[in-house]
Amino acid sequence: MSDLPSSGHRPLYPPGFRARRGLNWGFIGLLYTSYYMCRYNLPLANKAISAEFGFSKGDMGLIITTALLAYAFGQIINGLLTDHFGGKRAMLIGAAGTIVMNILFGAASFWGILWLFVMLRGIDGYMQAFGAPGMIKINAAWFSHTERGRFAGIFGFMINLGRFGIFKLGPAVLAGFTFLGMWHVPPLHWRWLFWIPAGIASIAAVVMALVVKDTPEHADFPAVNPDEPHTDKVEMPLKQVFLTIVRMPIVWITALAYACTGAVRQSIDQWFPRLLQDVYHVQIDSAQFQWVGFLIPFVASAGSLISGYVSDVIFNGHRAPVAAILYFMETIIILAAAQFHSVTAIMISLVLISLTANATHSILGTAAAMDIGGARRAGFASGLIDSFQYFGGSLAGLFLGRLLDKSWDYYFYFMAPFGIIGGLLMLFSYNRITVAAKTGH
């Protein structure tokens, strides 16, 4: 089987390739969407759990931080494992883990013990860390270099589809709803925010297992990236994969910038429902909350798609300049939001911050990671870089939670420095990400 020919920067795909890739990516994306439904249920249940068991914001922050740190370490470990035994298997292991942990987290509501919630969410964080390296590992083999920014945008869309789904489903579960216009479901306990997404993830995992192929070669198509030789399993020893990636300075620059993305992104995602409820008295089943719950993932998806396309087409695969612009825009919006007092202005600010944070999330953690690691090492490169997003994001749990126990005035000022630091880091790495996969530097 020969490699794909190319025309300029665009590979000439054989008949049926794009359709098969679309099918592959669609079911991978649906499974990862369900991962996010099993992850972003906690922000919706945050206030209800606090009210039922008397937990402070710091206590809830401890649950958040434990999950994020477990996810961060899991990304490093699982990224390396993913390069060893393949992306599809990694995603299915992670799906099984998050399904079980969400079922148990809901069941833990019958006891209401803080350490039990912390432990279960921590294990769930580790298991979810199989998802992103697995997905990126598969798609690094299916997408050429000059398509990866757009793939990163689609990746961001699938993530935000999961967030949109849980932000739509969650309030309905808590408030009660009518199913298909015939069956009325009364308000349910918050534990159902964990049980229902676990059921959705179970279905998605079964379908993904039946349809998805790790590489084009497994679907009887030629390799997409002949300059990035790969198989579904890395042929070189794990030690060599590890040393190759960690010795690349651009990995650490990108990782540190990504930590800044994580701190801002998790500050919005984990706390915006509680901010609107506690400070502005917006009920979770209100039209205002529904609009914010729709617009945050919607503009995040738009930002991911646009930033990926711009980095591919206008900047010819350079990720850093696009990310730098986004970081500095983010800082301006955050500082402006700190001066606002009306609920409308705050909601608009939350939406715009989410746009910038998720745009950098997709092009650095996905496109840049594939550029740096190449198809052979994309799992570990993405895992290591993405881990820093969650090391940074962990500050938005316990640390921010304790600040918020003192005053909500700290909320936006906590985020502002991260936008400045991220932008400066990207200014120093303009031309280094795109060449890393080929040079190893």
C-alpha positions as a Python dict, from the first residue, in 0.01 Angstrom:
ca = {
    (1, 'M'): (0, 0, 0),
    (2, 'S'): (155, 335, -102),
    (3, 'D'): (142, 665, 81),
    (4, 'L'): (-101, 933, -32),
    (5, 'P'): (14, 1167, -311),
    (6, 'S'): (-24, 1538, -253),
    (7, 'S'): (-100, 1856, -443),
    (8, 'G'): (77, 2146, -274),
    (9, 'H'): (-26, 2131, 88),
    (10, 'R'): (-340, 1922, 24),
    (11, 'P'): (-319, 1542, 10),
    (12, 'L'): (-503, 1375, -277),
    (13, 'Y'): (-726, 1130, -95),
    (14, 'P'): (-859, 817, -269),
    (15, 'P'): (-1232, 768, -323),
    (16, 'G'): (-1417, 688, -3),
    (17, 'F'): (-1141, 811, 229),
    (18, 'R'): (-1309, 1130, 345),
    (19, 'A'): (-1639, 953, 409),
    (20, 'R'): (-1465, 680, 612),
    (21, 'R'): (-1265, 938, 805),
    (22, 'G'): (-1582, 1133, 876),
    (23, 'L'): (-1751, 820, 1007),
    (24, 'N'): (-1448, 742, 1221),
    (25, 'W'): (-1423, 1091, 1359),
    (26, 'G'): (-1796, 1121, 1417),
    (27, 'F'): (-1812, 823, 1653),
    (28, 'I'): (-1488, 917, 1828),
    (29, 'G'): (-1633, 1263, 1878),
    (30, 'L'): (-1961, 1130, 2012),
    (31, 'L'): (-1780, 922, 2272),
    (32, 'Y'): (-1569, 1219, 2375),
    (33, 'T'): (-1885, 1430, 2390),
    (34, 'S'): (-2025, 1183, 2643),
    (35, 'Y'): (-1701, 1210, 2842),
    (36, 'Y'): (-1776, 1579, 2882),
    (37, 'M'): (-2132, 1516, 2989),
    (38, 'C'): (-1987, 1297, 3264),
    (39, 'R'): (-1743, 1575, 3359),
    (40, 'Y'): (-1946, 1896, 3347),
    (41, 'N'): (-2231, 1761, 3555),
    (42, 'L'): (-2050, 1863, 3876),
    (43, 'P'): (-2073, 2244, 3819),
    (44, 'L'): (-2451, 2208, 3785),
    (45, 'A'): (-2472, 2000, 4102),
    (46, 'N'): (-2226, 2220, 4297),
    (47, 'K'): (-2478, 2435, 4482),
    (48, 'A'): (-2721, 2147, 4546),
    (49, 'I'): (-2446, 1931, 4698),
    (50, 'S'): (-2330, 2221, 4918),
    (51, 'A'): (-2683, 2288, 5035),
    (52, 'E'): (-2761, 1923, 5112),
    (53, 'F'): (-2446, 1842, 5307),
    (54, 'G'): (-2329, 2183, 5429),
    (55, 'F'): (-2011, 2185, 5221),
    (56, 'S'): (-1831, 2519, 5179),
    (57, 'K'): (-1701, 2649, 4847),
    (58, 'G'): (-1357, 2536, 4965),
    (59, 'D'): (-1493, 2183, 5020),
    (60, 'M'): (-1641, 2179, 4671),
    (61, 'G'): (-1314, 2320, 4543),
    (62, 'L'): (-1132, 2025, 4701),
    (63, 'I'): (-1345, 1786, 4496),
    (64, 'I'): (-1272, 1991, 4182),
    (65, 'T'): (-898, 2018, 4245),
    (66, 'T'): (-860, 1646, 4321),
    (67, 'A'): (-1031, 1556, 3995),
    (68, 'L'): (-824, 1802, 3794),
    (69, 'L'): (-492, 1695, 3946),
    (70, 'A'): (-578, 1329, 3891),
    (71, 'Y'): (-663, 1416, 3532),
    (72, 'A'): (-334, 1603, 3492),
    (73, 'F'): (-117, 1316, 3616),
    (74, 'G'): (-336, 1075, 3422),
    (75, 'Q'): (-268, 1264, 3100),
    (76, 'I'): (107, 1211, 3141),
    (77, 'I'): (78, 843, 3230),
    (78, 'N'): (-205, 761, 2994),
    (79, 'G'): (-55, 955, 2705),
    (80, 'L'): (250, 732, 2721),
    (81, 'L'): (33, 421, 2753),
    (82, 'T'): (-181, 533, 2460),
    (83, 'D'): (123, 551, 2233),
    (84, 'H'): (204, 197, 2342),
    (85, 'F'): (-126, 15, 2294),
    (86, 'G'): (-337, 238, 2068),
    (87, 'G'): (-592, 517, 2084),
    (88, 'K'): (-912, 317, 2046),
    (89, 'R'): (-835, 89, 2337),
    (90, 'A'): (-737, 387, 2551),
    (91, 'M'): (-1066, 565, 2486),
    (92, 'L'): (-1270, 256, 2572),
    (93, 'I'): (-1079, 202, 2898),
    (94, 'G'): (-1144, 564, 2993),
    (95, 'A'): (-1513, 537, 2901),
    (96, 'A'): (-1559, 229, 3120),
    (97, 'G'): (-1391, 406, 3409),
    (98, 'T'): (-1590, 727, 3392),
    (99, 'I'): (-1918, 536, 3356),
    (100, 'V'): (-1853, 339, 3675),
    (101, 'M'): (-1728, 642, 3871),
    (102, 'N'): (-2028, 857, 3776),
    (103, 'I'): (-2266, 583, 3887),
    (104, 'L'): (-2082, 556, 4219),
    (105, 'F'): (-2065, 934, 4267),
    (106, 'G'): (-2442, 954, 4235),
    (107, 'A'): (-2481, 661, 4479),
    (108, 'A'): (-2250, 838, 4728),
    (109, 'S'): (-2529, 1093, 4779),
    (110, 'F'): (-2692, 843, 5016),
    (111, 'W'): (-2402, 894, 5260),
    (112, 'G'): (-2288, 1252, 5193),
    (113, 'I'): (-1928, 1201, 5306),
    (114, 'L'): (-1684, 1459, 5168),
    (115, 'W'): (-1382, 1227, 5142),
    (116, 'L'): (-1590, 974, 4947),
    (117, 'F'): (-1691, 1236, 4690),
    (118, 'V'): (-1327, 1349, 4667),
    (119, 'M'): (-1199, 994, 4614),
    (120, 'L'): (-1458, 899, 4351),
    (121, 'R'): (-1413, 1218, 4153),
    (122, 'G'): (-1036, 1177, 4170),
    (123, 'I'): (-1053, 827, 4022),
    (124, 'D'): (-1294, 957, 3762),
    (125, 'G'): (-1046, 1231, 3671),
    (126, 'Y'): (-774, 975, 3613),
    (127, 'M'): (-996, 754, 3399),
    (128, 'Q'): (-1116, 1048, 3189),
    (129, 'A'): (-750, 1119, 3114),
    (130, 'F'): (-749, 826, 2871),
    (131, 'G'): (-988, 1014, 2643),
    (132, 'A'): (-796, 1306, 2491),
    (133, 'P'): (-467, 1119, 2421),
    (134, 'G'): (-664, 832, 2268),
    (135, 'M'): (-868, 1058, 2045),
    (136, 'I'): (-571, 1268, 1937),
    (137, 'K'): (-363, 955, 1876),
    (138, 'I'): (-624, 819, 1635),
    (139, 'N'): (-681, 1144, 1454),
    (140, 'A'): (-312, 1229, 1418),
    (141, 'A'): (-301, 925, 1190),
    (142, 'W'): (-610, 1032, 993),
    (143, 'F'): (-539, 1407, 942),
    (144, 'S'): (-249, 1570, 756),
    (145, 'H'): (-51, 1852, 914),
    (146, 'T'): (-232, 2128, 725),
    (147, 'E'): (-572, 1991, 831),
    (148, 'R'): (-502, 1964, 1202),
    (149, 'G'): (-604, 2315, 1297),
    (150, 'R'): (-945, 2256, 1145),
    (151, 'F'): (-958, 1917, 1315),
    (152, 'A'): (-880, 2097, 1643),
    (153, 'G'): (-1178, 2321, 1575),
    (154, 'I'): (-1402, 2019, 1521),
    (155, 'F'): (-1255, 1868, 1839),
    (156, 'G'): (-1354, 2185, 2025),
    (157, 'F'): (-1703, 2161, 1879),
    (158, 'M'): (-1747, 1802, 2002),
    (159, 'I'): (-1629, 1902, 2351),
    (160, 'N'): (-1875, 2187, 2360),
    (161, 'L'): (-2152, 1968, 2226),
    (162, 'G'): (-2107, 1766, 2545),
    (163, 'R'): (-2116, 2080, 2756),
    (164, 'F'): (-2423, 2206, 2573),
    (165, 'G'): (-2589, 1869, 2625),
    (166, 'I'): (-2534, 1862, 3000),
    (167, 'F'): (-2623, 2232, 3040),
    (168, 'K'): (-2952, 2158, 2864),
    (169, 'L'): (-3018, 1821, 3027),
    (170, 'G'): (-2904, 1911, 3379),
    (171, 'P'): (-3146, 2197, 3454),
    (172, 'A'): (-3431, 1993, 3304),
    (173, 'V'): (-3348, 1698, 3530),
    (174, 'L'): (-3342, 1922, 3838),
    (175, 'A'): (-3659, 2115, 3746),
    (176, 'G'): (-3866, 1838, 3586),
    (177, 'F'): (-3963, 1806, 3220),
    (178, 'T'): (-4205, 1648, 2974),
    (179, 'F'): (-4059, 1375, 2755),
    (180, 'L'): (-4184, 1365, 2393),
    (181, 'G'): (-4481, 1574, 2498),
    (182, 'M'): (-4642, 1273, 2669),
    (183, 'W'): (-4460, 1171, 2988),
    (184, 'H'): (-4402, 1418, 3265),
    (185, 'V'): (-4085, 1358, 3464),
    (186, 'P'): (-4091, 1532, 3805),
    (187, 'P'): (-3785, 1713, 3946),
    (188, 'L'): (-3513, 1459, 4018),
    (189, 'H'): (-3237, 1452, 4278),
    (190, 'W'): (-2898, 1583, 4167),
    (191, 'R'): (-2761, 1227, 4165),
    (192, 'W'): (-2938, 1177, 3831),
    (193, 'L'): (-2700, 1434, 3681),
    (194, 'F'): (-2438, 1159, 3715),
    (195, 'W'): (-2645, 851, 3636),
    (196, 'I'): (-2803, 970, 3308),
    (197, 'P'): (-2474, 1083, 3143),
    (198, 'A'): (-2320, 748, 3246),
    (199, 'G'): (-2594, 574, 3049),
    (200, 'I'): (-2535, 794, 2744),
    (201, 'A'): (-2159, 724, 2760),
    (202, 'S'): (-2229, 348, 2773),
    (203, 'I'): (-2418, 360, 2443),
    (204, 'A'): (-2155, 579, 2276),
    (205, 'A'): (-1874, 345, 2386),
    (206, 'V'): (-2040, 37, 2238),
    (207, 'V'): (-2096, 206, 1901),
    (208, 'M'): (-1742, 347, 1895),
    (209, 'A'): (-1598, 0, 1965),
    (210, 'L'): (-1781, -141, 1663),
    (211, 'V'): (-1706, 133, 1408),
    (212, 'V'): (-1376, 314, 1475),
    (213, 'K'): (-1037, 216, 1325),
    (214, 'D'): (-708, 332, 1477),
    (215, 'T'): (-539, 417, 1145),
    (216, 'P'): (-628, 455, 775),
    (217, 'E'): (-429, 138, 708),
    (218, 'H'): (-671, -58, 927),
    (219, 'A'): (-951, 64, 701),
    (220, 'D'): (-755, -32, 386),
    (221, 'F'): (-640, 321, 298),
    (222, 'P'): (-283, 451, 260),
    (223, 'A'): (-106, 651, 531),
    (224, 'V'): (-187, 1022, 546),
    (225, 'N'): (145, 1146, 687),
    (226, 'P'): (438, 963, 523),
    (227, 'D'): (687, 1198, 694),
    (228, 'E'): (545, 1090, 1033),
    (229, 'P'): (570, 709, 1018),
    (230, 'H'): (341, 536, 1262),
    (231, 'T'): (150, 231, 1356),
    (232, 'D'): (-131, 209, 1608),
    (233, 'K'): (138, 109, 1857),
    (234, 'V'): (470, 287, 1891),
    (235, 'E'): (753, 67, 1775),
    (236, 'M'): (1027, 239, 1976),
    (237, 'P'): (1057, 173, 2351),
    (238, 'L'): (848, 381, 2591),
    (239, 'K'): (1166, 527, 2741),
    (240, 'Q'): (1271, 660, 2402),
    (241, 'V'): (926, 811, 2336),
    (242, 'F'): (941, 977, 2679),
    (243, 'L'): (1291, 1119, 2635),
    (244, 'T'): (1225, 1241, 2281),
    (245, 'I'): (927, 1451, 2392),
    (246, 'V'): (1056, 1584, 2725),
    (247, 'R'): (1383, 1704, 2568),
    (248, 'M'): (1198, 1939, 2332),
    (249, 'P'): (1189, 2296, 2475),
    (250, 'I'): (879, 2385, 2275),
    (251, 'V'): (687, 2118, 2464),
    (252, 'W'): (745, 2302, 2791),
    (253, 'I'): (670, 2646, 2648),
    (254, 'T'): (342, 2519, 2506),
    (255, 'A'): (262, 2332, 2829),
    (256, 'L'): (313, 2641, 3046),
    (257, 'A'): (92, 2849, 2817),
    (258, 'Y'): (-165, 2573, 2832),
    (259, 'A'): (-160, 2588, 3212),
    (260, 'C'): (-274, 2949, 3176),
    (261, 'T'): (-557, 2836, 2950),
    (262, 'G'): (-660, 2578, 3210),
    (263, 'A'): (-671, 2824, 3499),
    (264, 'V'): (-908, 3055, 3310),
    (265, 'R'): (-1114, 2781, 3145),
    (266, 'Q'): (-1179, 2593, 3468),
    (267, 'S'): (-1258, 2915, 3656),
    (268, 'I'): (-1541, 2973, 3410),
    (269, 'D'): (-1658, 2615, 3366),
    (270, 'Q'): (-1651, 2507, 3730),
    (271, 'W'): (-1789, 2822, 3891),
    (272, 'F'): (-2008, 3019, 3650),
    (273, 'P'): (-2333, 2841, 3754),
    (274, 'R'): (-2254, 2909, 4120),
    (275, 'L'): (-2162, 3274, 4047),
    (276, 'L'): (-2493, 3335, 3873),
    (277, 'Q'): (-2687, 3157, 4149),
    (278, 'D'): (-2513, 3309, 4453),
    (279, 'V'): (-2439, 3664, 4340),
    (280, 'Y'): (-2703, 3742, 4077),
    (281, 'H'): (-2979, 3505, 4198),
    (282, 'V'): (-3024, 3349, 3855),
    (283, 'Q'): (-3210, 3021, 3896),
    (284, 'I'): (-3066, 2720, 3715),
    (285, 'D'): (-3396, 2653, 3535),
    (286, 'S'): (-3447, 3017, 3428),
    (287, 'A'): (-3438, 3149, 3072),
    (288, 'Q'): (-3129, 3358, 3159),
    (289, 'F'): (-2935, 3053, 3268),
    (290, 'Q'): (-3050, 2857, 2965),
    (291, 'W'): (-2915, 3128, 2737),
    (292, 'V'): (-2578, 3137, 2911),
    (293, 'G'): (-2569, 2757, 2917),
    (294, 'F'): (-2625, 2761, 2541),
    (295, 'L'): (-2399, 3053, 2449),
    (296, 'I'): (-2090, 2945, 2645),
    (297, 'P'): (-2042, 2617, 2455),
    (298, 'F'): (-2171, 2772, 2131),
    (299, 'V'): (-1915, 3055, 2118),
    (300, 'A'): (-1649, 2818, 2250),
    (301, 'S'): (-1717, 2595, 1949),
    (302, 'A'): (-1710, 2892, 1714),
    (303, 'G'): (-1382, 3010, 1863),
    (304, 'S'): (-1229, 2666, 1824),
    (305, 'L'): (-1338, 2633, 1461),
    (306, 'I'): (-1235, 2984, 1360),
    (307, 'S'): (-898, 2979, 1539),
    (308, 'G'): (-812, 2641, 1389),
    (309, 'Y'): (-903, 2755, 1038),
    (310, 'V'): (-712, 3082, 1077),
    (311, 'S'): (-399, 2905, 1202),
    (312, 'D'): (-414, 2657, 910),
    (313, 'V'): (-500, 2894, 626),
    (314, 'I'): (-387, 3246, 717),
    (315, 'F'): (-86, 3155, 930),
    (316, 'N'): (4, 2842, 731),
    (317, 'G'): (-5, 2605, 1028),
    (318, 'H'): (150, 2842, 1284),
    (319, 'R'): (-44, 2811, 1611),
    (320, 'A'): (149, 3056, 1835),
    (321, 'P'): (48, 3394, 1683),
    (322, 'V'): (-320, 3304, 1691),
    (323, 'A'): (-290, 3188, 2052),
    (324, 'A'): (-102, 3506, 2154),
    (325, 'I'): (-376, 3728, 2013),
    (326, 'L'): (-641, 3526, 2193),
    (327, 'Y'): (-460, 3541, 2529),
    (328, 'F'): (-427, 3920, 2518),
    (329, 'M'): (-790, 3963, 2411),
    (330, 'E'): (-889, 3739, 2701),
    (331, 'T'): (-701, 3956, 2951),
    (332, 'I'): (-876, 4273, 2832),
    (333, 'I'): (-1219, 4108, 2862),
    (334, 'I'): (-1145, 3971, 3211),
    (335, 'L'): (-1029, 4309, 3346),
    (336, 'A'): (-1334, 4478, 3196),
    (337, 'A'): (-1564, 4216, 3351),
    (338, 'A'): (-1422, 4289, 3696),
    (339, 'Q'): (-1564, 4643, 3666),
    (340, 'F'): (-1916, 4534, 3570),
    (341, 'H'): (-2206, 4491, 3810),
    (342, 'S'): (-2511, 4417, 3596),
    (343, 'V'): (-2605, 4056, 3539),
    (344, 'T'): (-2631, 4111, 3163),
    (345, 'A'): (-2277, 4248, 3139),
    (346, 'I'): (-2143, 3965, 3352),
    (347, 'M'): (-2313, 3701, 3139),
    (348, 'I'): (-2174, 3855, 2818),
    (349, 'S'): (-1827, 3862, 2976),
    (350, 'L'): (-1850, 3496, 3076),
    (351, 'V'): (-1942, 3404, 2720),
    (352, 'L'): (-1654, 3604, 2568),
    (353, 'I'): (-1397, 3467, 2813),
    (354, 'S'): (-1515, 3116, 2732),
    (355, 'L'): (-1465, 3190, 2361),
    (356, 'T'): (-1102, 3291, 2405),
    (357, 'A'): (-1014, 3017, 2654),
    (358, 'N'): (-1161, 2739, 2443),
    (359, 'A'): (-1002, 2869, 2124),
    (360, 'T'): (-654, 2842, 2279),
    (361, 'H'): (-757, 2509, 2430),
    (362, 'S'): (-820, 2355, 2088),
    (363, 'I'): (-526, 2491, 1889),
    (364, 'L'): (-261, 2434, 2158),
    (365, 'G'): (-377, 2113, 2320),
    (366, 'T'): (-484, 1946, 1997),
    (367, 'A'): (-328, 2094, 1681),
    (368, 'A'): (0, 2200, 1843),
    (369, 'A'): (31, 1867, 2027),
    (370, 'M'): (-7, 1675, 1701),
    (371, 'D'): (244, 1905, 1530),
    (372, 'I'): (497, 1854, 1808),
    (373, 'G'): (457, 1479, 1857),
    (374, 'G'): (375, 1373, 1505),
    (375, 'A'): (165, 1064, 1445),
    (376, 'R'): (408, 835, 1630),
    (377, 'R'): (420, 1031, 1955),
    (378, 'A'): (98, 1233, 1948),
    (379, 'G'): (-50, 1047, 2247),
    (380, 'F'): (231, 1132, 2487),
    (381, 'A'): (286, 1484, 2347),
    (382, 'S'): (-84, 1567, 2389),
    (383, 'G'): (-96, 1399, 2729),
    (384, 'L'): (202, 1590, 2865),
    (385, 'I'): (90, 1926, 2727),
    (386, 'D'): (-273, 1873, 2828),
    (387, 'S'): (-167, 1776, 3181),
    (388, 'F'): (-48, 2131, 3235),
    (389, 'Q'): (-389, 2265, 3144),
    (390, 'Y'): (-522, 2074, 3443),
    (391, 'F'): (-231, 2159, 3672),
    (392, 'G'): (-319, 2520, 3601),
    (393, 'G'): (-689, 2444, 3618),
    (394, 'S'): (-652, 2283, 3961),
    (395, 'L'): (-590, 2632, 4101),
    (396, 'A'): (-952, 2709, 4009),
    (397, 'G'): (-1069, 2443, 4255),
    (398, 'L'): (-953, 2453, 4616),
    (399, 'F'): (-752, 2777, 4591),
    (400, 'L'): (-1019, 2978, 4409),
    (401, 'G'): (-1293, 2815, 4617),
    (402, 'R'): (-1133, 2944, 4938),
    (403, 'L'): (-1099, 3290, 4789),
    (404, 'L'): (-1467, 3281, 4696),
    (405, 'D'): (-1557, 3182, 5052),
    (406, 'K'): (-1418, 3525, 5141),
    (407, 'S'): (-1566, 3723, 4852),
    (408, 'W'): (-1678, 3683, 4491),
    (409, 'D'): (-1482, 4003, 4416),
    (410, 'Y'): (-1171, 3785, 4370),
    (411, 'Y'): (-1326, 3589, 4082),
    (412, 'F'): (-1218, 3784, 3773),
    (413, 'Y'): (-894, 3923, 3918),
    (414, 'F'): (-782, 3564, 3983),
    (415, 'M'): (-798, 3493, 3607),
    (416, 'A'): (-636, 3806, 3461),
    (417, 'P'): (-263, 3726, 3513),
    (418, 'F'): (-294, 3398, 3330),
    (419, 'G'): (-398, 3568, 3006),
    (420, 'I'): (-92, 3794, 3016),
    (421, 'I'): (151, 3510, 3087),
    (422, 'G'): (3, 3286, 2817),
    (423, 'G'): (26, 3561, 2557),
    (424, 'L'): (390, 3636, 2638),
    (425, 'L'): (485, 3268, 2615),
    (426, 'M'): (328, 3239, 2273),
    (427, 'L'): (513, 3547, 2148),
    (428, 'F'): (839, 3362, 2217),
    (429, 'S'): (740, 3052, 2018),
    (430, 'Y'): (615, 3187, 1683),
    (431, 'N'): (793, 2953, 1442),
    (432, 'R'): (880, 2658, 1661),
    (433, 'I'): (564, 2448, 1694),
    (434, 'T'): (510, 2368, 1327),
    (435, 'V'): (859, 2228, 1272),
    (436, 'A'): (885, 2025, 1591),
    (437, 'A'): (738, 1703, 1456),
    (438, 'K'): (999, 1686, 1179),
    (439, 'T'): (1308, 1818, 1361),
    (440, 'G'): (1247, 1687, 1715),
    (441, 'H'): (1354, 2024, 1863),
}
